[in-house]
């Protein structure tokens, strides 16, 4: 049986060797045809990434400017509350200095109460701002960092 197997193996081996040689030649030809496509693909991706960066830059700046405008508007809206609180605190402090009739604990409690009231009034506006802008800014940041990281990897791979 072993003898028969060896004989079959000897007859078949030249065909297998020929097949392997032809297969390796075909694979090498295929690699030579595909390699320029890979290079072209990398170069195209690099160019597209640069274009994306050039387009996202101004969009990010626009978003930043809009966020600043919203923050400035919020600051303007909250300024009267801040001024009112400042005036009330100054009046209380003056009353404490002059008369000393109100105890420090009362002053502290009222100041805390007024600060809490201001905080409660500002919370909805600040929450709206945070809910509206921060996810967008975070998304832009993540996208830009991801694109830059991918571009760096691809450029370094070349």
N, CA, C and O atoms as a GROMACS GRO file, in nm:
protein
  632
    1UNK      N    1   0.082  -0.119   0.000
    1UNK     CA    2   0.000   0.000   0.000
    1UNK      C    3   0.087   0.126   0.000
    1UNK      O    4   0.061   0.220  -0.075
    2UNK      N    5   0.188   0.126   0.085
    2UNK     CA    6   0.279   0.241   0.088
    2UNK      C    7   0.348   0.258  -0.046
    2UNK      O    8   0.372   0.369  -0.093
    3UNK      N    9   0.380   0.146  -0.105
    3UNK     CA   10   0.447   0.149  -0.233
    3UNK      C   11   0.356   0.213  -0.338
    3UNK      O   12   0.401   0.293  -0.420
    4UNK      N   13   0.231   0.177  -0.336
    4UNK     CA   14   0.134   0.233  -0.431
    4UNK      C   15   0.118   0.384  -0.409
    4UNK      O   16   0.110   0.461  -0.504
    5UNK      N   17   0.114   0.422  -0.283
    5UNK     CA   18   0.101   0.565  -0.251
    5UNK      C   19   0.224   0.642  -0.299
    5UNK      O   20   0.211   0.751  -0.355
    6UNK      N   21   0.340   0.587  -0.276
    6UNK     CA   22   0.463   0.654  -0.321
    6UNK      C   23   0.464   0.668  -0.472
    6UNK      O   24   0.506   0.771  -0.526
    7UNK      N   25   0.419   0.564  -0.541
    7UNK     CA   26   0.417   0.568  -0.687
    7UNK      C   27   0.319   0.675  -0.737
    7UNK      O   28   0.350   0.751  -0.829
    8UNK      N   29   0.201   0.682  -0.676
    8UNK     CA   30   0.102   0.784  -0.713
    8UNK      C   31   0.158   0.923  -0.682
    8UNK      O   32   0.141   1.017  -0.759
    9UNK      N   33   0.223   0.934  -0.569
    9UNK     CA   34   0.280   1.062  -0.527
    9UNK      C   35   0.384   1.109  -0.628
    9UNK      O   36   0.388   1.226  -0.664
   10UNK      N   37   0.469   1.016  -0.675
   10UNK     CA   38   0.572   1.051  -0.772
   10UNK      C   39   0.509   1.097  -0.904
   10UNK      O   40   0.561   1.188  -0.969
   11UNK      N   41   0.399   1.036  -0.943
   11UNK     CA   42   0.334   1.074  -1.068
   11UNK      C   43   0.262   1.210  -1.056
   11UNK      O   44   0.262   1.290  -1.149
   12UNK      N   45   0.204   1.233  -0.940
   12UNK     CA   46   0.124   1.354  -0.919
   12UNK      C   47   0.212   1.476  -0.885
   12UNK      O   48   0.175   1.588  -0.919
   13UNK      N   49   0.324   1.455  -0.821
   13UNK     CA   50   0.409   1.565  -0.771
   13UNK      C   51   0.447   1.665  -0.881
   13UNK      O   52   0.440   1.785  -0.855
   14UNK      N   53   0.485   1.622  -1.001
   14UNK     CA   54   0.520   1.722  -1.104
   14UNK      C   55   0.401   1.814  -1.136
   14UNK      O   56   0.421   1.933  -1.163
   15UNK      N   57   0.280   1.760  -1.134
   15UNK     CA   58   0.162   1.843  -1.162
   15UNK      C   59   0.140   1.944  -1.048
   15UNK      O   60   0.106   2.060  -1.072
   16UNK      N   61   0.161   1.897  -0.927
   16UNK     CA   62   0.146   1.987  -0.812
   16UNK      C   63   0.251   2.096  -0.814
   16UNK      O   64   0.222   2.213  -0.787
   17UNK      N   65   0.375   2.058  -0.846
   17UNK     CA   66   0.483   2.157  -0.854
   17UNK      C   67   0.454   2.260  -0.963
   17UNK      O   68   0.473   2.380  -0.944
   18UNK      N   69   0.406   2.212  -1.078
   18UNK     CA   70   0.372   2.300  -1.189
   18UNK      C   71   0.258   2.394  -1.149
   18UNK      O   72   0.261   2.514  -1.178
   19UNK      N   73   0.157   2.339  -1.083
   19UNK     CA   74   0.044   2.419  -1.035
   19UNK      C   75   0.092   2.528  -0.940
   19UNK      O   76   0.051   2.644  -0.952
   20UNK      N   77   0.179   2.493  -0.845
   20UNK     CA   78   0.228   2.589  -0.747
   20UNK      C   79   0.307   2.700  -0.816
   20UNK      O   80   0.292   2.817  -0.782
   21UNK      N   81   0.391   2.664  -0.912
   21UNK     CA   82   0.471   2.763  -0.984
   21UNK      C   83   0.380   2.860  -1.059
   21UNK      O   84   0.398   2.982  -1.052
   22UNK      N   85   0.281   2.806  -1.132
   22UNK     CA   86   0.189   2.891  -1.207
   22UNK      C   87   0.107   2.980  -1.113
   22UNK      O   88   0.085   3.097  -1.141
   23UNK      N   89   0.064   2.922  -1.003
   23UNK     CA   90  -0.015   2.999  -0.905
   23UNK      C   91   0.067   3.115  -0.849
   23UNK      O   92   0.016   3.226  -0.836
   24UNK      N   93   0.192   3.090  -0.814
   24UNK     CA   94   0.278   3.196  -0.761
   24UNK      C   95   0.301   3.305  -0.865
   24UNK      O   96   0.303   3.423  -0.831
   25UNK      N   97   0.318   3.265  -0.991
   25UNK     CA   98   0.335   3.365  -1.098
   25UNK      C   99   0.208   3.449  -1.112
   25UNK      O  100   0.216   3.572  -1.125
   26UNK      N  101   0.093   3.385  -1.109
   26UNK     CA  102  -0.033   3.459  -1.120
   26UNK      C  103  -0.053   3.554  -1.002
   26UNK      O  104  -0.096   3.668  -1.019
   27UNK      N  105  -0.022   3.506  -0.884
   27UNK     CA  106  -0.036   3.590  -0.764
   27UNK      C  107   0.057   3.710  -0.773
   27UNK      O  108   0.018   3.821  -0.737
   28UNK      N  109   0.179   3.689  -0.820
   28UNK     CA  110   0.274   3.800  -0.833
   28UNK      C  111   0.224   3.901  -0.937
   28UNK      O  112   0.232   4.022  -0.914
   29UNK      N  113   0.172   3.854  -1.049
   29UNK     CA  114   0.116   3.945  -1.151
   29UNK      C  115  -0.002   4.024  -1.091
   29UNK      O  116  -0.015   4.144  -1.114
   30UNK      N  117  -0.085   3.956  -1.017
   30UNK     CA  118  -0.200   4.021  -0.954
   30UNK      C  119  -0.152   4.127  -0.855
   30UNK      O  120  -0.206   4.238  -0.851
   31UNK      N  121  -0.052   4.094  -0.776
   31UNK     CA  122   0.002   4.190  -0.679
   31UNK      C  123   0.056   4.313  -0.750
   31UNK      O  124   0.036   4.426  -0.704
   32UNK      N  125   0.125   4.291  -0.862
   32UNK     CA  126   0.180   4.405  -0.936
   32UNK      C  127   0.069   4.493  -0.994
   32UNK      O  128   0.086   4.614  -1.005
   33UNK      N  129  -0.043   4.434  -1.029
   33UNK     CA  130  -0.155   4.512  -1.080
   33UNK      C  131  -0.229   4.585  -0.968
   33UNK      O  132  -0.278   4.696  -0.987
   34UNK      N  133  -0.237   4.523  -0.852
   34UNK     CA  134  -0.313   4.580  -0.741
   34UNK      C  135  -0.233   4.685  -0.664
   34UNK      O  136  -0.291   4.780  -0.611
   35UNK      N  137  -0.103   4.671  -0.659
   35UNK     CA  138  -0.020   4.763  -0.581
   35UNK      C  139  -0.041   4.910  -0.621
   35UNK      O  140  -0.057   4.994  -0.532
   36UNK      N  141  -0.041   4.943  -0.750
   36UNK     CA  142  -0.067   5.084  -0.786
   36UNK      C  143  -0.205   5.132  -0.742
   36UNK      O  144  -0.224   5.248  -0.708
   37UNK      N  145  -0.302   5.041  -0.745
   37UNK     CA  146  -0.436   5.079  -0.700
   37UNK      C  147  -0.436   5.115  -0.552
   37UNK      O  148  -0.501   5.210  -0.509
   38UNK      N  149  -0.362   5.038  -0.473
   38UNK     CA  150  -0.351   5.067  -0.330
   38UNK      C  151  -0.283   5.201  -0.306
   38UNK      O  152  -0.326   5.278  -0.221
   39UNK      N  153  -0.178   5.227  -0.382
   39UNK     CA  154  -0.108   5.355  -0.369
   39UNK      C  155  -0.202   5.469  -0.408
   39UNK      O  156  -0.208   5.572  -0.340
   40UNK      N  157  -0.273   5.450  -0.517
   40UNK     CA  158  -0.369   5.551  -0.563
   40UNK      C  159  -0.478   5.573  -0.459
   40UNK      O  160  -0.519   5.687  -0.434
   41UNK      N  161  -0.525   5.466  -0.399
   41UNK     CA  162  -0.628   5.476  -0.296
   41UNK      C  163  -0.577   5.553  -0.175
   41UNK      O  164  -0.648   5.639  -0.122
   42UNK      N  165  -0.455   5.523  -0.130
   42UNK     CA  166  -0.398   5.595  -0.016
   42UNK      C  167  -0.383   5.743  -0.046
   42UNK      O  168  -0.416   5.828   0.037
   43UNK      N  169  -0.334   5.774  -0.166
   43UNK     CA  170  -0.315   5.914  -0.204
   43UNK      C  171  -0.450   5.986  -0.212
   43UNK      O  172  -0.463   6.100  -0.167
   44UNK      N  173  -0.548   5.920  -0.271
   44UNK     CA  174  -0.682   5.980  -0.280
   44UNK      C  175  -0.740   6.003  -0.142
   44UNK      O  176  -0.802   6.107  -0.116
   45UNK      N  177  -0.722   5.907  -0.053
   45UNK     CA  178  -0.774   5.921   0.084
   45UNK      C  179  -0.704   6.036   0.156
   45UNK      O  180  -0.768   6.112   0.228
   46UNK      N  181  -0.573   6.049   0.134
   46UNK     CA  182  -0.498   6.158   0.197
   46UNK      C  183  -0.550   6.293   0.147
   46UNK      O  184  -0.569   6.386   0.225
   47UNK      N  185  -0.573   6.302   0.016
   47UNK     CA  186  -0.624   6.428  -0.040
   47UNK      C  187  -0.764   6.458   0.012
   47UNK      O  188  -0.795   6.572   0.045
   48UNK      N  189  -0.849   6.357   0.018
   48UNK     CA  190  -0.985   6.377   0.069
   48UNK      C  191  -0.982   6.420   0.215
   48UNK      O  192  -1.062   6.504   0.258
   49UNK      N  193  -0.891   6.363   0.292
   49UNK     CA  194  -0.878   6.400   0.432
   49UNK      C  195  -0.835   6.545   0.445
   49UNK      O  196  -0.884   6.618   0.531
   50UNK      N  197  -0.743   6.587   0.360
   50UNK     CA  198  -0.700   6.726   0.362
   50UNK      C  199  -0.817   6.818   0.326
   50UNK      O  200  -0.837   6.922   0.388
   51UNK      N  201  -0.894   6.779   0.224
   51UNK     CA  202  -1.011   6.858   0.186
   51UNK      C  203  -1.111   6.866   0.301
   51UNK      O  204  -1.167   6.972   0.328
   52UNK      N  205  -1.132   6.753   0.367
   52UNK     CA  206  -1.224   6.750   0.480
   52UNK      C  207  -1.176   6.843   0.591
   52UNK      O  208  -1.256   6.917   0.649
   53UNK      N  209  -1.046   6.839   0.619
   53UNK     CA  210  -0.991   6.927   0.722
   53UNK      C  211  -1.013   7.073   0.684
   53UNK      O  212  -1.050   7.155   0.767
   54UNK      N  213  -0.989   7.104   0.556
   54UNK     CA  214  -1.006   7.242   0.511
   54UNK      C  215  -1.151   7.287   0.522
   54UNK      O  216  -1.178   7.404   0.548
   55UNK      N  217  -1.244   7.196   0.501
   55UNK     CA  218  -1.386   7.231   0.509
   55UNK      C  219  -1.435   7.235   0.654
   55UNK      O  220  -1.518   7.318   0.689
   56UNK      N  221  -1.383   7.144   0.738
   56UNK     CA  222  -1.429   7.139   0.878
   56UNK      C  223  -1.373   7.254   0.960
   56UNK      O  224  -1.436   7.299   1.056
   57UNK      N  225  -1.255   7.303   0.924
   57UNK     CA  226  -1.195   7.413   1.000
   57UNK      C  227  -1.287   7.533   1.010
   57UNK      O  228  -1.317   7.577   1.121
   58UNK      N  229  -1.333   7.586   0.897
   58UNK     CA  230  -1.424   7.701   0.904
   58UNK      C  231  -1.556   7.668   0.973
   58UNK      O  232  -1.613   7.753   1.042
   59UNK      N  233  -1.605   7.545   0.956
   59UNK     CA  234  -1.730   7.508   1.024
   59UNK      C  235  -1.711   7.508   1.175
   59UNK      O  236  -1.797   7.555   1.250
   60UNK      N  237  -1.598   7.457   1.220
   60UNK     CA  238  -1.568   7.457   1.363
   60UNK      C  239  -1.556   7.598   1.417
   60UNK      O  240  -1.604   7.629   1.526
   61UNK      N  241  -1.492   7.684   1.339
   61UNK     CA  242  -1.479   7.824   1.381
   61UNK      C  243  -1.616   7.892   1.386
   61UNK      O  244  -1.644   7.969   1.478
   62UNK      N  245  -1.700   7.862   1.287
   62UNK     CA  246  -1.834   7.919   1.286
   62UNK      C  247  -1.913   7.873   1.408
   62UNK      O  248  -1.982   7.952   1.473
   63UNK      N  249  -1.903   7.744   1.440
   63UNK     CA  250  -1.973   7.690   1.556
   63UNK      C  251  -1.921   7.756   1.684
   63UNK      O  252  -2.000   7.790   1.773
   64UNK      N  253  -1.790   7.773   1.694
   64UNK     CA  254  -1.731   7.839   1.810
   64UNK      C  255  -1.784   7.981   1.823
   64UNK      O  256  -1.820   8.025   1.933
   65UNK      N  257  -1.788   8.053   1.711
   65UNK     CA  258  -1.838   8.192   1.714
   65UNK      C  259  -1.984   8.198   1.755
   65UNK      O  260  -2.025   8.287   1.829
   66UNK      N  261  -2.062   8.103   1.705
   66UNK     CA  262  -2.204   8.100   1.743
   66UNK      C  263  -2.219   8.068   1.892
   66UNK      O  264  -2.303   8.126   1.961
   67UNK      N  265  -2.137   7.977   1.941
   67UNK     CA  266  -2.142   7.944   2.084
   67UNK      C  267  -2.106   8.068   2.166
   67UNK      O  268  -2.169   8.095   2.269
   68UNK      N  269  -2.006   8.142   2.121
   68UNK     CA  270  -1.970   8.264   2.192
   68UNK      C  271  -2.086   8.363   2.193
   68UNK      O  272  -2.112   8.428   2.294
   69UNK      N  273  -2.155   8.373   2.081
   69UNK     CA  274  -2.269   8.464   2.074
   69UNK      C  275  -2.377   8.422   2.173
   69UNK      O  276  -2.438   8.507   2.239
   70UNK      N  277  -2.402   8.292   2.183
   70UNK     CA  278  -2.502   8.243   2.279
   70UNK      C  279  -2.458   8.270   2.423
   70UNK      O  280  -2.538   8.310   2.507
   71UNK      N  281  -2.330   8.249   2.449
   71UNK     CA  282  -2.278   8.275   2.584
   71UNK      C  283  -2.288   8.424   2.616
   71UNK      O  284  -2.326   8.461   2.728
   72UNK      N  285  -2.255   8.509   2.520
   72UNK     CA  286  -2.267   8.654   2.542
   72UNK      C  287  -2.413   8.694   2.567
   72UNK      O  288  -2.440   8.778   2.653
   73UNK      N  289  -2.504   8.634   2.493
   73UNK     CA  290  -2.647   8.662   2.514
   73UNK      C  291  -2.689   8.618   2.653
   73UNK      O  292  -2.762   8.689   2.722
   74UNK      N  293  -2.644   8.502   2.694
   74UNK     CA  294  -2.676   8.452   2.828
   74UNK      C  295  -2.618   8.545   2.934
   74UNK      O  296  -2.684   8.577   3.033
   75UNK      N  297  -2.495   8.588   2.913
   75UNK     CA  298  -2.431   8.680   3.008
   75UNK      C  299  -2.513   8.808   3.019
   75UNK      O  300  -2.533   8.860   3.129
   76UNK      N  301  -2.561   8.858   2.906
   76UNK     CA  302  -2.644   8.980   2.906
   76UNK      C  303  -2.775   8.956   2.980
   76UNK      O  304  -2.821   9.042   3.055
   77UNK      N  305  -2.835   8.840   2.959
   77UNK     CA  306  -2.962   8.808   3.025
   77UNK      C  307  -2.945   8.792   3.175
   77UNK      O  308  -3.034   8.827   3.252
   78UNK      N  309  -2.832   8.740   3.218
   78UNK     CA  310  -2.810   8.717   3.360
   78UNK      C  311  -2.753   8.838   3.433
   78UNK      O  312  -2.754   8.843   3.556
   79UNK      N  313  -2.703   8.936   3.359
   79UNK     CA  314  -2.642   9.054   3.421
   79UNK      C  315  -2.737   9.125   3.518
   79UNK      O  316  -2.693   9.163   3.626
   80UNK      N  317  -2.864   9.146   3.484
   80UNK     CA  318  -2.953   9.214   3.580
   80UNK      C  319  -2.965   9.138   3.713
   80UNK      O  320  -2.969   9.199   3.820
   81UNK      N  321  -2.969   9.006   3.706
   81UNK     CA  322  -2.976   8.927   3.830
   81UNK      C  323  -2.849   8.946   3.912
   81UNK      O  324  -2.854   8.960   4.034
   82UNK      N  325  -2.738   8.945   3.844
   82UNK     CA  326  -2.610   8.962   3.912
   82UNK      C  327  -2.601   9.102   3.975
   82UNK      O  328  -2.559   9.117   4.089
   83UNK      N  329  -2.641   9.203   3.898
   83UNK     CA  330  -2.638   9.340   3.950
   83UNK      C  331  -2.731   9.354   4.070
   83UNK      O  332  -2.695   9.416   4.170
   84UNK      N  333  -2.850   9.298   4.060
   84UNK     CA  334  -2.947   9.303   4.169
   84UNK      C  335  -2.890   9.237   4.294
   84UNK      O  336  -2.900   9.291   4.404
   85UNK      N  337  -2.832   9.121   4.276
   85UNK     CA  338  -2.774   9.050   4.389
   85UNK      C  339  -2.660   9.130   4.451
   85UNK      O  340  -2.649   9.140   4.573
   86UNK      N  341  -2.577   9.187   4.367
   86UNK     CA  342  -2.465   9.267   4.415
   86UNK      C  343  -2.516   9.385   4.498
   86UNK      O  344  -2.462   9.415   4.604
   87UNK      N  345  -2.619   9.451   4.449
   87UNK     CA  346  -2.675   9.566   4.521
   87UNK      C  347  -2.735   9.523   4.655
   87UNK      O  348  -2.715   9.589   4.757
   88UNK      N  349  -2.808   9.413   4.653
   88UNK     CA  350  -2.868   9.365   4.778
   88UNK      C  351  -2.761   9.326   4.880
   88UNK      O  352  -2.772   9.358   4.998
   89UNK      N  353  -2.660   9.258   4.833
   89UNK     CA  354  -2.552   9.219   4.924
   89UNK      C  355  -2.478   9.341   4.978
   89UNK      O  356  -2.443   9.346   5.096
   90UNK      N  357  -2.456   9.439   4.893
   90UNK     CA  358  -2.389   9.561   4.938
   90UNK      C  359  -2.474   9.633   5.042
   90UNK      O  360  -2.423   9.684   5.141
   91UNK      N  361  -2.605   9.637   5.018
   91UNK     CA  362  -2.695   9.702   5.114
   91UNK      C  363  -2.694   9.628   5.247
   91UNK      O  364  -2.691   9.691   5.353
   92UNK      N  365  -2.697   9.496   5.243
   92UNK     CA  366  -2.694   9.418   5.367
   92UNK      C  367  -2.562   9.438   5.441
   92UNK      O  368  -2.560   9.451   5.563
   93UNK      N  369  -2.456   9.440   5.367
   93UNK     CA  370  -2.325   9.459   5.429
   93UNK      C  371  -2.317   9.597   5.494
   93UNK      O  372  -2.266   9.612   5.605
   94UNK      N  373  -2.369   9.695   5.424
   94UNK     CA  374  -2.369   9.831   5.480
   94UNK      C  375  -2.455   9.836   5.606
   94UNK      O  376  -2.417   9.900   5.705
   95UNK      N  377  -2.570   9.769   5.603
   95UNK     CA  378  -2.656   9.766   5.720
   95UNK      C  379  -2.586   9.698   5.837
   95UNK      O  380  -2.599   9.740   5.952
   96UNK      N  381  -2.512   9.594   5.808
   96UNK     CA  382  -2.437   9.525   5.915
   96UNK      C  383  -2.329   9.616   5.973
   96UNK      O  384  -2.307   9.619   6.094
   97UNK      N  385  -2.262   9.689   5.885
   97UNK     CA  386  -2.155   9.777   5.932
   97UNK      C  387  -2.212   9.890   6.018
   97UNK      O  388  -2.157   9.924   6.123
   98UNK      N  389  -2.323   9.948   5.972
   98UNK     CA  390  -2.379  10.063   6.042
   98UNK      C  391  -2.454  10.025   6.168
   98UNK      O  392  -2.422  10.074   6.277
   99UNK      N  393  -2.550   9.939   6.155
   99UNK     CA  394  -2.636   9.913   6.269
   99UNK      C  395  -2.597   9.790   6.347
   99UNK      O  396  -2.613   9.786   6.469
  100UNK      N  397  -2.549   9.695   6.281
  100UNK     CA  398  -2.515   9.571   6.348
  100UNK      C  399  -2.636   9.500   6.403
  100UNK      O  400  -2.624   9.406   6.482
  101UNK      N  401  -2.757   9.546   6.361
  101UNK     CA  402  -2.877   9.486   6.418
  101UNK      C  403  -2.902   9.345   6.365
  101UNK      O  404  -2.948   9.258   6.438
  102UNK      N  405  -2.871   9.325   6.240
  102UNK     CA  406  -2.892   9.190   6.184
  102UNK      C  407  -2.771   9.104   6.220
  102UNK      O  408  -2.656   9.147   6.208
  103UNK      N  409  -2.798   8.989   6.260
  103UNK     CA  410  -2.687   8.901   6.297
  103UNK      C  411  -2.619   8.849   6.171
  103UNK      O  412  -2.676   8.847   6.062
  104UNK      N  413  -2.498   8.807   6.189
  104UNK     CA  414  -2.421   8.753   6.078
  104UNK      C  415  -2.487   8.627   6.023
  104UNK      O  416  -2.481   8.603   5.902
  105UNK      N  417  -2.549   8.550   6.107
  105UNK     CA  418  -2.616   8.428   6.062
  105UNK      C  419  -2.733   8.462   5.970
  105UNK      O  420  -2.755   8.395   5.869
  106UNK      N  421  -2.808   8.567   6.005
  106UNK     CA  422  -2.920   8.609   5.920
  106UNK      C  423  -2.868   8.656   5.784
  106UNK      O  424  -2.923   8.622   5.679
  107UNK      N  425  -2.762   8.734   5.789
  107UNK     CA  426  -2.703   8.784   5.664
  107UNK      C  427  -2.658   8.667   5.576
  107UNK      O  428  -2.684   8.664   5.456
  108UNK      N  429  -2.592   8.573   5.638
  108UNK     CA  430  -2.544   8.456   5.564
  108UNK      C  431  -2.661   8.377   5.505
  108UNK      O  432  -2.656   8.334   5.390
  109UNK      N  433  -2.765   8.358   5.584
  109UNK     CA  434  -2.882   8.283   5.538
  109UNK      C  435  -2.950   8.354   5.421
  109UNK      O  436  -2.987   8.290   5.322
  110UNK      N  437  -2.965   8.485   5.432
  110UNK     CA  438  -3.030   8.560   5.324
  110UNK      C  439  -2.942   8.562   5.198
  110UNK      O  440  -2.992   8.550   5.086
  111UNK      N  441  -2.813   8.578   5.218
  111UNK     CA  442  -2.722   8.576   5.102
  111UNK      C  443  -2.727   8.440   5.034
  111UNK      O  444  -2.729   8.431   4.911
  112UNK      N  445  -2.728   8.335   5.112
  112UNK     CA  446  -2.736   8.199   5.057
  112UNK      C  447  -2.868   8.181   4.983
  112UNK      O  448  -2.872   8.121   4.875
  113UNK      N  449  -2.975   8.232   5.041
  113UNK     CA  450  -3.107   8.222   4.978
  113UNK      C  451  -3.109   8.295   4.844
  113UNK      O  452  -3.161   8.243   4.745
  114UNK      N  453  -3.053   8.415   4.841
  114UNK     CA  454  -3.051   8.493   4.717
  114UNK      C  455  -2.962   8.427   4.612
  114UNK      O  456  -2.995   8.424   4.493
  115UNK      N  457  -2.850   8.374   4.656
  115UNK     CA  458  -2.763   8.304   4.562
  115UNK      C  459  -2.832   8.179   4.507
  115UNK      O  460  -2.820   8.148   4.389
  116UNK      N  461  -2.904   8.110   4.592
  116UNK     CA  462  -2.978   7.992   4.547
  116UNK      C  463  -3.086   8.031   4.446
  116UNK      O  464  -3.106   7.963   4.346
  117UNK      N  465  -3.155   8.141   4.474
  117UNK     CA  466  -3.259   8.188   4.382
  117UNK      C  467  -3.198   8.224   4.247
  117UNK      O  468  -3.253   8.190   4.142
  118UNK      N  469  -3.086   8.293   4.251
  118UNK     CA  470  -3.018   8.328   4.126
  118UNK      C  471  -2.975   8.202   4.052
  118UNK      O  472  -2.988   8.191   3.930
  119UNK      N  473  -2.923   8.108   4.127
  119UNK     CA  474  -2.879   7.982   4.067
  119UNK      C  475  -2.996   7.910   4.001
  119UNK      O  476  -2.982   7.858   3.890
  120UNK      N  477  -3.110   7.907   4.068
  120UNK     CA  478  -3.229   7.840   4.013
  120UNK      C  479  -3.278   7.911   3.887
  120UNK      O  480  -3.322   7.847   3.792
  121UNK      N  481  -3.272   8.045   3.887
  121UNK     CA  482  -3.316   8.120   3.770
  121UNK      C  483  -3.222   8.096   3.652
  121UNK      O  484  -3.266   8.094   3.536
  122UNK      N  485  -3.094   8.080   3.680
  122UNK     CA  486  -2.995   8.063   3.573
  122UNK      C  487  -2.987   7.920   3.522
  122UNK      O  488  -2.945   7.897   3.409
  123UNK      N  489  -3.027   7.823   3.604
  123UNK     CA  490  -3.014   7.681   3.565
  123UNK      C  491  -3.079   7.647   3.432
  123UNK      O  492  -3.015   7.584   3.349
  124UNK      N  493  -3.205   7.686   3.409
  124UNK     CA  494  -3.267   7.648   3.280
  124UNK      C  495  -3.191   7.703   3.159
  124UNK      O  496  -3.170   7.633   3.060
  125UNK      N  497  -3.150   7.830   3.169
  125UNK     CA  498  -3.078   7.889   3.056
  125UNK      C  499  -2.943   7.820   3.035
  125UNK      O  500  -2.905   7.791   2.922
  126UNK      N  501  -2.872   7.794   3.144
  126UNK     CA  502  -2.743   7.727   3.132
  126UNK      C  503  -2.760   7.583   3.084
  126UNK      O  504  -2.678   7.534   3.006
  127UNK      N  505  -2.862   7.517   3.130
  127UNK     CA  506  -2.887   7.378   3.087
  127UNK      C  507  -2.922   7.374   2.939
  127UNK      O  508  -2.876   7.286   2.866
  128UNK      N  509  -3.005   7.470   2.894
  128UNK     CA  510  -3.037   7.477   2.752
  128UNK      C  511  -2.911   7.498   2.669
  128UNK      O  512  -2.891   7.435   2.565
  129UNK      N  513  -2.827   7.588   2.716
  129UNK     CA  514  -2.701   7.614   2.645
  129UNK      C  515  -2.615   7.489   2.643
  129UNK      O  516  -2.560   7.453   2.539
  130UNK      N  517  -2.602   7.424   2.756
  130UNK     CA  518  -2.520   7.303   2.765
  130UNK      C  519  -2.576   7.193   2.677
  130UNK      O  520  -2.502   7.128   2.603
  131UNK      N  521  -2.706   7.171   2.686
  131UNK     CA  522  -2.769   7.065   2.607
  131UNK      C  523  -2.756   7.092   2.457
  131UNK      O  524  -2.738   7.000   2.378
  132UNK      N  525  -2.765   7.218   2.420
  132UNK     CA  526  -2.762   7.251   2.277
  132UNK      C  527  -2.624   7.256   2.216
  132UNK      O  528  -2.604   7.214   2.102
  133UNK      N  529  -2.528   7.307   2.291
  133UNK     CA  530  -2.397   7.333   2.232
  133UNK      C  531  -2.292   7.228   2.264
  133UNK      O  532  -2.214   7.190   2.176
  134UNK      N  533  -2.287   7.182   2.386
  134UNK     CA  534  -2.179   7.091   2.423
  134UNK      C  535  -2.177   6.961   2.343
  134UNK      O  536  -2.070   6.920   2.300
  135UNK      N  537  -2.290   6.896   2.320
  135UNK     CA  538  -2.282   6.773   2.238
  135UNK      C  539  -2.232   6.801   2.097
  135UNK      O  540  -2.158   6.721   2.039
  136UNK      N  541  -2.273   6.915   2.042
  136UNK     CA  542  -2.228   6.949   1.907
  136UNK      C  543  -2.078   6.976   1.908
  136UNK      O  544  -2.005   6.926   1.822
  137UNK      N  545  -2.032   7.054   2.005
  137UNK     CA  546  -1.890   7.082   2.014
  137UNK      C  547  -1.810   6.955   2.038
  137UNK      O  548  -1.704   6.937   1.979
  138UNK      N  549  -1.859   6.868   2.123
  138UNK     CA  550  -1.790   6.741   2.150
  138UNK      C  551  -1.785   6.655   2.025
  138UNK      O  552  -1.684   6.591   1.996
  139UNK      N  553  -1.895   6.653   1.952
  139UNK     CA  554  -1.900   6.574   1.828
  139UNK      C  555  -1.800   6.627   1.726
  139UNK      O  556  -1.729   6.549   1.662
  140UNK      N  557  -1.794   6.759   1.712
  140UNK     CA  558  -1.698   6.819   1.619
  140UNK      C  559  -1.556   6.788   1.664
  140UNK      O  560  -1.470   6.754   1.583
  141UNK      N  561  -1.532   6.798   1.794
  141UNK     CA  562  -1.399   6.769   1.847
  141UNK      C  563  -1.359   6.625   1.819
  141UNK      O  564  -1.249   6.599   1.772
  142UNK      N  565  -1.450   6.532   1.848
  142UNK     CA  566  -1.421   6.389   1.825
  142UNK      C  567  -1.397   6.362   1.677
  142UNK      O  568  -1.306   6.289   1.641
  143UNK      N  569  -1.480   6.423   1.592
  143UNK     CA  570  -1.465   6.402   1.447
  143UNK      C  571  -1.331   6.455   1.398
  143UNK      O  572  -1.261   6.389   1.321
  144UNK      N  573  -1.295   6.574   1.443
  144UNK     CA  574  -1.168   6.632   1.401
  144UNK      C  575  -1.051   6.550   1.451
  144UNK      O  576  -0.957   6.522   1.375
  145UNK      N  577  -1.054   6.511   1.577
  145UNK     CA  578  -0.945   6.430   1.632
  145UNK      C  579  -0.935   6.296   1.561
  145UNK      O  580  -0.825   6.249   1.532
  146UNK      N  581  -1.047   6.235   1.532
  146UNK     CA  582  -1.048   6.107   1.462
  146UNK      C  583  -0.992   6.122   1.322
  146UNK      O  584  -0.911   6.041   1.277
  147UNK      N  585  -1.035   6.226   1.252
  147UNK     CA  586  -0.987   6.249   1.116
  147UNK      C  587  -0.838   6.276   1.114
  147UNK      O  588  -0.766   6.225   1.029
  148UNK      N  589  -0.791   6.358   1.209
  148UNK     CA  590  -0.648   6.387   1.216
  148UNK      C  591  -0.568   6.263   1.251
  148UNK      O  592  -0.460   6.241   1.195
  149UNK      N  593  -0.618   6.183   1.342
  149UNK     CA  594  -0.549   6.060   1.381
  149UNK      C  595  -0.542   5.963   1.263
  149UNK      O  596  -0.438   5.903   1.238
  150UNK      N  597  -0.652   5.949   1.193
  150UNK     CA  598  -0.657   5.860   1.076
  150UNK      C  599  -0.563   5.910   0.968
  150UNK      O  600  -0.492   5.831   0.905
  151UNK      N  601  -0.563   6.041   0.946
  151UNK     CA  602  -0.474   6.098   0.844
  151UNK      C  603  -0.329   6.075   0.882
  151UNK      O  604  -0.247   6.040   0.796
  152UNK      N  605  -0.296   6.094   1.008
  152UNK     CA  606  -0.160   6.072   1.054
  152UNK      C  607  -0.119   5.928   1.034
  152UNK      O  608  -0.008   5.900   0.988
  153UNK      N  609  -0.207   5.836   1.067
  153UNK     CA  610  -0.177   5.694   1.048
  153UNK      C  611  -0.154   5.662   0.902
  153UNK      O  612  -0.058   5.592   0.868
  154UNK      N  613  -0.241   5.713   0.815
  154UNK     CA  614  -0.230   5.683   0.672
  154UNK      C  615  -0.105   5.746   0.613
  154UNK      O  616  -0.037   5.684   0.531
  155UNK      N  617  -0.076   5.868   0.653
  155UNK     CA  618   0.044   5.933   0.601
  155UNK      C  619   0.170   5.865   0.651
  155UNK      O  620   0.268   5.853   0.577
  156UNK      N  621   0.169   5.820   0.774
  156UNK     CA  622   0.284   5.748   0.829
  156UNK      C  623   0.300   5.611   0.766
  156UNK      O  624   0.411   5.559   0.757
  157UNK      N  625   0.188   5.552   0.722
  157UNK     CA  626   0.193   5.420   0.660
  157UNK      C  627   0.258   5.426   0.522
  157UNK      O  628   0.312   5.326   0.474
  158UNK      N  629   0.254   5.542   0.460
  158UNK     CA  630   0.315   5.555   0.327
  158UNK      C  631   0.462   5.560   0.344
  158UNK      O  632   0.536   5.571   0.246
   0.00000   0.00000   0.00000
